[in-house]
Amino acid sequence: VTLTPKDLPPGAVLTGPVKGRGCQHGISTPIVGLSSVPRMSVAGGEGGFEKALQDIRDRHPDLKGIYDVKIDDHVVNILTVYQRQCTEVTAKGFK
């Protein structure tokens, strides 16, 4: 649950929209000759909601909080070999 405009603390100064993003990348490849293990995969990066929030804190260190939060997940998959999954947080900030 996130704040709405009516939940803002008294004296909060609105700063406008803020965005943060966290991505994870992965590679998957077929393994020829092993019938029990059809693919081998590896992933890296710090994706997800917490990373996206940290990105907002890094970009706007003077914020006291955010409200009207929206979360989007974006997945890019290229020929089932490469995949990128990103979580993007869009919100309004206040000081």
BELBELKA-V307504 format. One line per field, one symbol per residue. psi: psi as a letter, one per 40 degrees, with the letter a starting at -180 (. if undefined). burial: # if it has 9 or more other C-alpha atoms within 8 Angstrom, else .. A space follows every 10 residues. Layout:
BEGIN
psi: ???
burial: ???
END
This chain:
BEGIN
psi: hiiideeiih ehhheaiiii ihihiihhii hhehddgdih iiiiigiidd dddddddddg eeidiiifhh hhhhhhhhfe dhhhhihhhh ihii.
burial: ..#....#.. .......### ########.. #......#.# ......###. #######... ..#..####. ...#..#... ########## #####
END
